[in-house]
């Protein structure tokens, strides 16, 4: 089973859940029978997954991603656990089936769940349970009045109560919810410990912390410029979970369908534009790119980039200072490789291709210092990228012709890594340059020097067609 391939297919199918899919770890867990989540990671039994087809595997992972995306675990507090499990599974499965995914055997399958959010479905199930309880009490009273032994009736009720309580701890549907209780208890314990620590912190200790903070004030700006990408990615994921949870299941799945169709249409248009020629004009038109998102890397940049090392910091006494008699070490940045990236923003590059260029720029940032610029028949300058969010606010200009001579001459001579993202639709430059050409589409190029990596347009089109077939004839 190829986890990365499954995640890439999920990203295409569910772009609205992009950050959650990309940054949710998938962990092998033989102790569970099927699959489950603790609200952060996805756990699965490989023996179970191997019994499924690839389409069924996608369904299982999409189901667990949905539990994470909609905070189903956190929202279970104070609810009848079994009914909440049924409600969330029923709603999620209904929307996944509507999206054309192949359901696995044993799922909670309620056709009318498609009309509800999880909270609404839960209230419906709870009302049904309460109504059934009233009818059961009336039936017991009738039996007692007709001469049934009251003590036996009481004993039966007690036994039924035990069975119901015991049954509430059982999993429902095809996946396990057994991790939810432990995860909730762990979270509550952490919150309690944090609250206790905060309340016990003395004013004297707070003053000490303030003093320590001031000691590093001279390096504050530099420290802020050293992004902790893991924390940043987790923050992006949490923000997306918050947004999706607030929307609710019905609106979020609907928004995903809108986003997916928009991307597929943009992809088709991009492929059409590739046959229209590159032209020679410079338009300098401002291009607004929104909802860039993130994706799994199309390329293993760690292997490709020269002198690629992991980002780190080091305690150094080279420029240490003395404050209040204490020698203070400062954080120093360990050298990272430098990469300059130029993006083709000519008329043949539409928003979808440019958005894919930028997602790869985010992946490159994990392994290198990065500067990004764009060009058509003019180069519009480099911008230094220090954290992922910088890419979301980059200014872009272009929509003219394509001049690769301009692109290759934009690079700084000393930089280790030079990368060009393009559709390849223009004459090659006469300049010999050691650059990496990332070509989206069918145009075969032969630059002087460097290497070429193709992201095949036919493969993208086939992938788009597959999902269009799944959507055909389905009500939206």
LUMTORMI-900674 format. One record per residue: x, y, z of N, C-alpha, C, O in turn. Coordinates in pm, whole numbers, plus 50000, padded with zeros to 5 digits. Layout:
residues N
XYZXYZXYZXYZ ...
***
This chain:
residues 476
500854988050000500005000050000500885012450000501755013950086 500665021349904501455033449890500715045149956499795050849897 501115048550078500435059050154500535072550083499555079950076 501735075750031501915088749966501035090049842500515100849814 500875079049767500005079349650498555081649692497835089349629 498125074949799496765076949849496535091449891495485097149863 497515097249957497375111050003497305120649884496555130349886 498105117849780498065126449662496705125749593496185135949547 496135113849587494815112449526493755119249611492805125149558 493905118449742492965125449830493085140549813492075147649817 494295145549793494505159949774493815164849646493275175949642 493835156449542493145160149418491635159749439490905168549391 491165149649510489725147849531489185157949632488045162449620 490005161549732489535170349839490505182049861491155182749966 490615191049765491515202549779491155211649895492015218449951 489875211749933489425220350042489975215650177489995223250274 490425202950184490975197250307492495195850296493105187750367 493105203650207494505201550170495495200950284496265191350293 495515210950373496485211350482496315199650577497305194350628 495085195750600494805184750692495305171550634495905163450705 495065169450505495535157250440497055156750437497645146450469 497675167950400499125168150384499865166350515500955160650518 499285171250625500005171350752499405162250858499665164150977 498625152450817498145142150909498985129550887498975123750778 499705125450990500565113750977499745100950974498715099851041 500205091250897499565078050890500485068050958501625066050915 499985061751064500815053451151500305039051150499115036651165 501215029551131500875015351138500565011551283501355014351373 499405005251305498985001351440498304987751435497094986951416 499094976851451498524963251441497524959951552496764950451539 497514967751662496634964351774495174967351747494294962451818 494884975451644493484978151609493094969451491493944965351412 491804966751478491364957451375491324963951236491624957451136 490954976651231490764983051100491594995951092492794995451064 490945007351116491625020351113490935029651211489795027251251 491625040251250491045049751344491905062251354492935063251288 491475071651436492225083951456492105088451600491135085451669 493115095751645493075101951777492815116851766493025124351862 492355121151650492085135251627493265142651567493115154151524 494425136251562495635142451506496235133651397496515138351286 496445120951429497035111451335496025100851293494995098951358 496335093951184495515082851137496295069951165497475068851133 495615060151226496225047351257495515036451175494305036951154 496285026551130495665016051049496385002751068497585002251093 495604992151056496144978651059496494974850914495584973950832 497764972650882498144969750743497504956950689497234955950569 497264947250777496624934850731495204937550683494754931750584 494504946450754493134950050711493194957850580492414955050488 494084967550571494144975950452494484967850327494024971050217 495284957250343495664949050228494514940750174494574935750062 493454939350254492274932050205491384940950118490444935950055 491674953950113490834963550041491424966949906492634965849885 490574971049815491054976549688491594990549713491374996249820 492294996149615492835009749631491715019849651491855029049731 490605018349579489475027449595488885026549735488495036749793 488835014549791488325012949927489305018750029488885024350130 490595017550003491595023550090491435038850094491545045050200 491175044649978490945059149971489735062950055489755073150125 488685054850049487495057350129487835057350278487415066350351 488585047350323488935046250465489715058450512489415064050617 490725062650434491525074050475490725087050467490905095850551 489855088350368488995100050360488055100750480487775111550532 487575089250524486695088450642487435093350766486885101150844 488685088850786489435093050905489835107750897489815114850997 490195112350776490515126650757489305135150795489465145950853 488105130550762486885137950794486705139150945486305149650994 486985128351019486885128951165487825139751221487485146951315 489035140651162490005150851206489535164751165489545174051246 489115166051040488755179150984487595185651057487555197851072 486645177551103485455183051167485495182051320484475183651387 486695179351374486875178851521485855169751588485375172951697 485515158651526484485149851580484835144551719483955142551802 486125142351744486535137251874486265147651983485655144552085 486715159951962486515170552062485035173752082484605176852192 484275172751974482855176251982482015165352049480805167052068 482645154052083481895143052145481665145252295480885138052356 482335155252353482225157552497480775160352537480095168552476 480315153352642478965155352695477865148652616476695150452648 478225140952514477215134552430477135119552460478055113652516 476025113552421475905098952421476915093952317476735095852197 477985087352364479115084252277478725075352159479145077752046 477915065152186477545056052077476725063351971476945061451851 475755071652014474935078951917475775088751837475555090651717 476745095251904477625104751833478485097451731478695102551621 478995085751767479765077851672478945074351549479415075451436 477705070051572476825066451461476525078751375476565078051252 476235089951441475875102151368477015106951280476805110051162 478235107751335479375112651256479705103151142479965107651030 479685090151169479965080451062478915081050952479235080550833 477655082050992476565082250893476695094250800476565092950679 476955106050858477035118350778478255118050687478145120750567 479425114750743480655114250663480525104250549480855107350434 480045092250580479915081950476478965086050365479185083050248 477885092950403476915097350302477565106950203477335105950082 478385116250253479025126050164480145119650082480335123149965 480875110250141481925103450066481335095249952481885094849842 480225088649978479545080949873479025090449765479105087249646 478495101749805478005111449706479145116449617478935119649500 480345117149673481505121549596482075110549507483065112749437 481455098849508481885088149417482905078649473483435070449398 483195079249604484145070049664483495056349686482295055349708 484315045949679483845032249695483825028449842484875027249905 482635026449897482495023550039482965009350071482835000249989 483515007750191483924994350236482744987550305481764994150339 482854974550326481784967150392481704970850540482714973750604 480484970650591480284972650734480164987050779480154989650899 480064996550684479975010550723478595013650780477625006350756 478505024550856477215030050896476635036750772477205046450722 475525031950724474975036450596473525040750614472625032350623 473305053850618471945059350632471745069550519472405079850516 470845066650428470655075050311470255089450348470725098950284 469405091050450468935104450484470005112750553469795124750575 471155106950590472215114450658472795125350569473405134850619 472615124250437473135134150344472495147850366473035157950322 471355148250434470635160850457470985167250591470385177350628 471955161550663472235166250799473715169250819474575163250756 473985178650910475295179650971475355169451085474325163851122 476545167151140476685157051246475845160451368475215151651427 475825173251408475045177351525473555174851501472855170051590 473085178051381471665176051349471325161251348470265157151398 472225153151292471985138751288471975132951428471175124151460 472865137951512472915133251651471615136451725471075127951796 471105148651707469855152551773468695143851726467805140451804 468705140351598467655131751545467725117751608466695112351650 468925112051615469105098851675468765099051823468175089651876 469135109951891468845111252034467345111952059466845105752153 466635119351974465175120351988464515106751965463575103152035 465025099251868464495085951842464735076651961463865068751997 465925077652021466245069252135465335072552254464845063552323 465125085552277464265089652388462825085152366462135080952459 462365085952240461015081552207460885066552227459885061752280 461905059052184461885044552203461885041052351461255031352393 462595049152431462635046852575461285048852641460885041152729 460575059352598459245061852652458295050452619457515045852703 458375045752492457505034852451457835022052529456945014252562 459135020052557459535008352633459025008952776458614998752832 459055020952837458545022552974457045020052981456535013753074 456345025252879454895023152875454575008352860453605003552920 455365001152783455144986752763455394979152893454664969752924 456434983252968456734976553095455624978953197455264969953272 455094991453200454004994553292452764986353260452064981753350 452504984653133451344976853090451494962353134450524956053178 452734956953121452964943053162452804941453313452274931353359 453254951453389453144950853535451684950853577451274943353666 450894959453512449464960353545448724947653510447694944753570 449204940153415448514927953374449014915753451448714904353416 449774918253558450134907253648451544902253635451874892053695 452394908953559453784904653547454514907353677454154916453752 455514899653703456294901253826457124913853817457954915453727 456904922953912457564935953909459074934553931459864941953872 459454925254015460874923554042461604918353919462744922353892 460954909353844461574904553720461734915853620462754916853551 460704924453615460764935853524461914944953561462644949853474 462074947253692463174955753739464514949553705465454956353663 464574936253725465814929253694466144930253546467304931953509 465104929053461465314930153316465814944053279466714945553197 465194954353340465604967953311467064970253349467834976653278 467434964653468468814966153513469774959353416470814964853381 469394947253372470224939953277470334947353145471414948053085 469194953053098469214960652973470124972752986470834976352892 470094979053104470934990753127472404987153120473204994653063 472764975553179474154970953173474584968353029475684972052987 473674961752953473994958652814474164971452733475044972452648 473294981252761473364993852685474665001152716475315006652627 475025001352847476255008052886477465001152824478385007652776 477444987852825478534980152768478604982152618479694983452561 477444982452553477394984052408477894997852366478424999452256 477715007852452478145021452418479655022352402480155031452336 480385012952464481835012952452482315005452328483505005652296 481384998752258481774991452138481875000952019481205011252016 482734997451921482845005351800481645002951711481014992351715 481335012951630480275011451531480885013551393481895020451379 480275007451293480775009151157482075001551134482394992151206 482815005751030483994998350987485255002651060486234995251059 485275014451122486495019351185486345019351337485255017751390 487475021251406487445021151551487445035351606488165044051556 486635037651708486605050451779487215048651918487055057252005 487905037551938488415034252071489495043852119489755044752239 490135050952026491205060252064490655073552116491385081252178 489395076152090488835089152124488875091752274489285102552316 488455082052355488425083952500489805087252555489965096652633 490825079452514492175081752563492695095352520493345102252598 492415099252394492885112152344492225123652418492875133652449 490925122352448490205132752521490745133852663490955144852713 490955122452728491495122452864492885128752868493195136352960 493725125652768495065131252761495015146452743495775153752807 494115151052656493995165352632493515172652757494025183252791 492525166952824492005173052946493075173553054493175183453127 493875163053065494945162553164495995173253135496465180053227 496355174853006497335185052968496825199052998497575207453048 495545201452969494955214552997494935217353147495195228553190 494625206953226494585208353371495975211353426496135220053512 496995204053377498375206253421498855220153383499535226853461 498515224453261498915237753216498275248553302498935258253340 496995246653333496285256253418496885256653557497025267253618 497245244853609497835243953742499195250753746499505257753843 500005248753643501325254953637501225270053631501985277253696 500255274953552500085289353539499655295553672500135306353708 498755288753743498245294253869499285293953979499235302054071 500255284553972501265283154076502515291354049503425291754132 502575297753933503755305753900503775318453984502855326653976 504815320154063504895331754151505305344154074505855343253964 505025355754133505415368454071506925369354058507445375053962 507635363654157509105363954154509635356254034510585360553968 508995344654006509425336553893509075343453762509835342653665 507925350153758507545357553637508555368453607508905370753492 509015375353713510035385753694511315379753638511985385753554 511645367753686512845360953637512725357653489513675359453412 511525352853449511285349753308511385362253221511925361853111 510845373253272510925385953199512375390053179512745395053072 513195387953281514605391553273515315383253167516105388353088 515015370253167515615361353067515215365752926516025365652834 513945369652913513435374052783514185386352733514495387352615 514465395752824515155407952786516595405152741517155412352659 517185394652797518555391252763518705387852616519765389652556 517595382752558517625378552418516955388752325516725385952208 516645400452379515895410252299516685414952178516105418452075 518015414952190518835419552079518765410151959518985414151845 518455397351988518375387551882516945383851847516715374251773 515985391251900514575387751879514205387851733513565378551684 514605398451663514225399651522514795388351440514115382951352 516045384551469516665373651394515975360451423515765352351333 515625358151551514955345651588513625344451519513235333451478 512905355551506511595355151442511705351951295510755347351233 512895354451238513095351851097513495337451071513715333550956 513605329451178513975315451164512745306851188512525302451301 511945304451088510655297751108510805283251149511605275851093 510035279251245509915265151279508815259551190507635261051221 509215253251080508235249350978507245239051029506085238950988 507705230351119506805220251172505675226751250504505223051236 506045236651333505025243951410504125251851316502915252451335 504735257951214503965265951119502955257251044501805261351025 503375245351003502485236250933501335231651023500195230450979 501655229351150500635225151245499625236251267498425233751281 500115248751271499215260251287498285261651167497095264451183 498825259651047498015260350926496935249450929495775251950897 497355237450968496405226350978495305229351078494135226851051 495685234551195494685237451299493715248451257492535247851288 494225258351185493355268951134492355263451034491185267551033 492815254150950491915248050851490845239550921489685239550881 491265232251025490295224351102489245233351165488055230251161 489685244451221488745253851283487755259251181486555260051209 488255262951064487395268450959486385258150911485205261250895 486855245950886485975235450835484945231350939483785228850905 485355230451065484425226851172483315237151184482155233551204 483665249851173482665260551181481685259851064480505263051081 482165255750946481275254550830480265243250848479105244550809 480715232250909479855220550921479995211450801480495215550696 479555199050816479765188950714479115192350581479745191150476 477865196750583477145199350458477835210250376478095208350257 478115221550439478705232850366480145230050325480565234250217 480905223150410482315220550378482435211050258483245213550169 481655200250256481715191150142481215197950014481725195449905 480225206550029479735214049913480815223449862481025224449741 481515230349952482585239449912483725231849846484345236949752 483995219849892485055211749830484685208249687485545208449599 483415204949662483005201649525483165213649433483565212249317 482855225449485483025237749406484495239949375484855243149262 485345238149476486775240349459487375230249361488215233849279 486945217549370487475207249282487095209849136487935208749047 485835213349113485405216148976486115228348919486455228748801 486345238249005487055250148961488475246548918488945251248814 489165238148996490535234348963490585225948836491505227448755 489625216948819489605208748699489365217048574489975214648470 488485226748585488215235548471489435244048439489775245948322 490105249148543491315257048522492415248648458493165253548375 492505235848499493495226948440493235224748293494165224848212 491975222748257491635220848115492005233348034492565232347925 491685244948090492005257448021493505259248006493985264047903 494265255248110495715256548104496295247847992497205252047921 495755235747977496235226947872495875232247734496625230547638 494725238747724494315244847597495245256447561495645257947446 495595264547662496445276247638497825272447590498485280447523 498275260447623499625256347584499795255647433500915256147383 498705254347361498795253247215498605266847145498515267347023 498545277647223498235290747164499465299147134499325310347084 500655294247163501855301847130502265311047243501445314947326 503555314547245504085322047358504135337047334504185344647431 504125341747212504085356047184505365363247223506325356847266 505365376547209506585384347235506305397147314507215405147335 505055399047357504705411447426504985410347576504985399347633 505215421847639505315422947783504105430547834503945442347804 503245423847910502025430447957502185436748094501515446648124 503075431248178503245436148316501925436648391501725445348476 501035427448360499725426948425499865420448562500515410148577 499235426548664499295420848798498395408448803497265408548754 498925397748865498205385048874497915382149021498835381449102 496655380449054496275377449191496025362549207495145356949141 496805356149293496665341749318496205339849463496885344149556 495065333449481494525330949615494395315949639494465307949546 494205312349764493985298249802495075289249744494775279049682 496325292949765497435285049711497485271349775497635261249706 497355270849906497345258149976498705251349974499725257649946 498705238450004499935230750007499665217149943498515213449920 500725209849914500555196449857501785188149890502815193349932 501665175349871502825166649884503805169949772503375173149661 505105169149797506095172449693505955163649570505805151449581 506015169749453506035162049329507435156349304507595146849228 508425162249370509835158849347510505157749483510165165049576 511465148549496512235147249619513335157849618514445155349570 513025169549671513955180749667515195178449752516245184049723 515095170449855516255167549939517365160949858518545163349882 516975152549764517955145649681518445154449566519565152849517 517605163649523517895171349401518725183849428519595187249349 518465190549540519145203149567520595200749608520895191349681 521475209149560522895207949592523155211949737522595221749787 524015204149802524425207049940523225208850031523245217250122 522165200850007520955202350087521205197050228521585185450246 520985205550328521085201550468519825206150539519155215450495 519515199550650518345203450726518615216450800519725218850847 517585224650808517685237250879517875234751027517225225951085 518775242451088518955241151232519555254051284519945262751206 519635255251413520305266651475521325261351573521235249851616 522295269751609523375265451695523605275951802523505287951776 523915271251922524295280652027525755284552004526635275952002 526015297451987527355302051957527775312852056526985321452093 529045312152100529585322352190530495332152115531175340352176 530485331051981531365339651902531035354451923531935362751935 529755357551927529325371451947528545372852077527615380752086 528945364952178528215365052304528345378452373529305385852352 527365381552455527375393952531527285391152680526935380052721 527605401252761527535399852906526495409652958526605421752939 525485404253024524465412553084524255408153228524025396353256 524355417853321524195414853464525155403853508524815395353591 526375404153450527375394553491527215380753433527945371653472 526265378953341526015365853283526405365953135526005374753060 527205355853094527575354552954526395348452878525945337452910 525915355552777524725351152704525115346552564525695354152486 524785334152533525025328952398523845332552309522705333252355 524115334952183523055338552088522865327351986523785320051952 521645326451940521345316451837521975320751705521755331951659 522735311851644523345314551515522795304751413522585292951444 522575309351295522005301051190523065292251125524115297251083 522795279251116523675270251043523435272450894522285273550851 524495272950814524335275750670523385265950602523425253950629 522545271050514521655262850432521965265850286522465276650254 521675256650196521885259450054520965270750009519895272850067 521365277749908520545288649855519935284449722520595278349638 518665287849704517965284349581517235296649528516525303449602 517425299349400516665309749332515705303149234516085294249158 514455307549238513395301549155512775312449069512395323049120 512675309848940511945319148852510725311748798510815300348752 509595318548804508315312748764507845319148634507825331348619 507475310748542506915315348415505505320648441504625313148481 505295333648419503965339648436503465345548304502745355448302 503865339248194503445343848062501975340548039501315334748126 501465344247924500045342647895499565328347890498375325847907 500475318647869500065304647862499985297947998499595286348009 500355305348104500315299948241499095305548312499025317548340 498125296948341496945301948411497115300048561498165295648607 496085303448639496185303448784496465289548840497185288148939 495895279248779496085265748832497535261448821498085256048917 498165263648706499575259948691500445268148785501355262848848 500175281148794500965289748882500795285649028501745285849106 499565281749063499305277249200500115264449230500645262849340 500215255449130501025243349148502515246549156503245240149232 502975256549079504365261049091504645265249235505665261449293 503745273149291503955278949424503915268549534504625269649634 503075258349516503045247549616504385240349622504835236449729 505015238549505506335232349505507385241649566508335237049628 507195254749548508115264349613508065262649765509095263549832 506875260249818506735257949963507495245450004508115245150111 507465235049921508185222749953509695224749945510435218950024 510155232949851511575235949838512065243449961513195241350006 511215252150017511565260250133511915251550254512625255950344 511405239150257511705230050368513185226050369513695221450470 513865227750255515215222450241516255232950202517435229650186 515855245350186516785255150134516315269350164515125271750185 517255278650164516885292850157516325295250017516775289149920 515345304050007514655305549878514425320249844514035328249929 514665323549718514225336149658513395332649535513745323649459 512275339749516511365336649407511115349349324510935360149379 511125347749193510775358649103509955353348987509855341148970 509385362148906508575357748792508995365348666509635375848673 508615359748551509025365748424508025362448316507345352148323 507925370948215507325367548086508385371047982509275362947956 508335383047921509475387647841510305397647922511225403947870 509945398848051510645407748142510755400648277509825393648318 511885402448346512035396948480511605407548581512015419148571 510785403548678510175413148769510825413548908510255419249001 512015407348922512755408349047512495396949144511445390449139 513475394449232513375383949332512785389149462512965400849498 512075380249532511605382849668512125371749758511985359949726 512735375449870513245365349963512095359150041511225366250092 512085345850049511025338550119511595333150250512565325550249 510985337050362511485332750492510565322750560511005314850644 509295322850525508365313250581507255310550478507085318050382 506515299850501505515295350403504505306250370504105307750254 504105313850470503065323950447503535334950353502705341550291 504865337050341505365347250248504945344050105504695353150026 504885331150072504525327149936503075330549906502715333449792 502225330150009500805333149989500565347849953499505351349902 501555356349980501365370749956502355376449854502585388549849 502935367549773503875372249672503165380349563502065376549522 503755391249517503195398549403503645392049272504805388249258 502725390749176503055384749048502645394048934501615400848940 503485394048830503195402148712503535393848588504375384848594 502875396848478503165389548355502025390048257501485400748229 501645378248203500585376648103501025381047964500195383047875 502345382547945502845385747812503385373447743502905362347767 504395375247657505035364047591506015357147685505985359347806 506895348547628507855341247710509255343047652509475340447533 510195347547735511575349247692512475342347794512745347847902 512945330347760513785322847854515175328847870515835326347970 515615336847773516905343747787516845353247907517805354347984 515715359947920515495368848035515515360848164516085365248264 514895349148161514785340948282516155336348331516475337948449 516965330648242518255325148285519235336148325520105333848410 519115347848267520005359048303519615365448435520345373848488 518445361648489518005367348616518735361148735518795367248842 519285349148718519905342148830521205348748875521965354048794 521435348349006522715352549062523745341749032523485329849048 524905345848989525905336248941526335326549051526555314749024 526475331349176527045323049282526045313449347526455304549421 524745315049321523745306949391523875292249352524125288949237 523695283249454523925268949429522855262749340523155254749252 521595266449364520485259849295519655270049217519205280149272 519455267149090518665275749003517525267348945517765256948884 516295271848965515125263948923514195272648840513945284148875 513695267148729512745274048642511475265648633511515254148590 510355271448672509045264948655508375270748532508265282948519 507945262248440507395267048313506535256248248506505244848294 505845260048140505185250148055506045246947933505665238747849 507225253547923508175250547816507825256247681508465252747582 506815265047674506295269847546507035282347499506475293347502 508295280747456509075291947400510405286347350510755274947378 511125294747275512445290847227513435290247342513375298347435 514355280647336515345279047442516395290347436516685295747328 516945293847551517955304547553519275299747494519555287847491 520075309147447521405305747394522425304547506523495298747487 522085309947622523005309547736523065295547796522035289147817 524275290847823524465277947888524385280048039525165287748095 523455273148104523265275248248522905262048316522135254048264 523485260048434523235247948512521995250248598522085254048715 520835247948539519565250248608518695237848601518905229048517 517725237148691516725226448689515465232048626514885241748676 515025226148517513825230348446512675221048486512735209048459 511645226448550510465218648586509365222248486508825233248489 509045212948397508135215848285506795208948307506715196648311 505755216848321504385211648330503795211448189503535221948132 503595199548133502955198948002503695190247903504585182647940 503315191547775503805182747669505025188047595505645180647519 505355200747615506455206547537507795200547578508185201447695 508495194547483509805188947508510855199647481510855205947375 511745201747576512725212447562514145206647569514355195947626 515085213847513516485209847515517355221947547517985227547457 517395226047673518195237547711519685234247710520065222547713 520515244447705521965242547712522365241747859522335251747931 522715229947901523115228048040521925224848128520775226448088 522215220248250521155217448346520445204248318520935195848243 519285202748379518485190648360517015194448355516615205048402 516215185548296514795188248275513975177448346514265165548334 512965181548421512025172348485510635175748436510195187248447 509925165748380508605168248323507495163948419507545153148477 506515172548434505255169148499504265167548386503735177448335 503995155148347503315152148222501865156848219501085153548308 501505164548117500155170048104499115159248081497985160248129 499505148648006498545137847983498145130948114496985127148134 499125129548202498825123448331497865132248412496945127348477 498105145248408497205154448479495805154048419494815154048492 495725153648287494435153448221493695140348250492485140348271 494435129148252493815116148283493275116048425492205110548451 494035122148516493595122748655492335131248666491405127848739 492315142448593491135150948594489935143748536488835144848590 490145136448426489045129348362488465118648453487255116348453 489325112048531488865101448621487855106948720486835100648747 488145118748775487245124348874486005130448810484955131248873 486145134848685484965139948616483985128648588482775130548596 484525116648556483665104948535482945101448663481765097948660 483625102248777483005099248906481875109048936480875105548997 482065121548892481065131948920479865131248825478785136248858 480035125048708479005125448606477695119148657477685108048710 476625126548639475305121448672474965121948818473875117748858 475865126948901475595127449044474985141049080475415151349030 473975140849165473335153249204474235161149295474915155549380 474225174149277475065182849359474185193149428474685201549502 
***
